[in-house]
Amino acid sequence: MPRRFAEIAFTPAVQEAQRRNGAGALAAHMLADPDDGDALDENSALFLATRDHFFLATISETGWPYVQHRGGPPGFVRVLDPKTFAFADFRGNRQYVSIGNLADNDRAALIFMDYPRRARLKIHARLEAIENDPEFVARLMPANYSAKPERAIKARIESLSWNCPQHITPRFTEGEVQEGLRPMLEKLHALEAENRALRARLDGV
């Protein structure tokens, strides 16, 4: 796990909990990692750019965390450079909890999932709500998507870390299921056509 993630996540209280639970060497190992882990490489950039959802955690001015699901067509998250990504903020239930939290504290944690491959990318970032740049928002909008964008959110990466696949249950979207079934359905359609042809031949005898 990269060093920058450990520097953010492994507070003194966390390191004490690790020590009590027999994982005291973990922090030292991670904090000595030569990999900063604060920028996207080609693999992680592609991972973000092909997600159809993620989970976003912000902190309220009273100190309470708030976790929200954000979704859209695959590719609605746009990587701008190795340390920056952005997405159009679509109109939802109009509670505006995350946006309100960001006005007081721009720190956020995000988790991006790939359930079929049991992959999980965790990111610490500072988020900026961009309210008055319709051209930028338009650039971020997925093609042929009917959702109404209200603003853009730009994320500046502070750390990222791939998490282990343990306890991730594989799940599949409707499109992934259809793609997996496609060879079998093509074979089934071919057999049905062959069966119809044989029946027609027998009926003509």
Secondary structure as UniProt FT lines:
FT   HELIX           3..9
FT   HELIX           12..20
FT   TURN            21..22
FT   HELIX           24..31
FT   HELIX           42..49
FT   STRAND          53..59
FT   TURN            61..62
FT   STRAND          65..71
FT   TURN            74..75
FT   STRAND          77..81
FT   TURN            82..83
FT   STRAND          84..90
FT   HELIX           97..104
FT   STRAND          107..114
FT   TURN            115..118
FT   STRAND          119..130
FT   HELIX           134..140
FT   TURN            143..144
FT   STRAND          149..163
FT   TURN            166..167
FT   HELIX           174..203
//
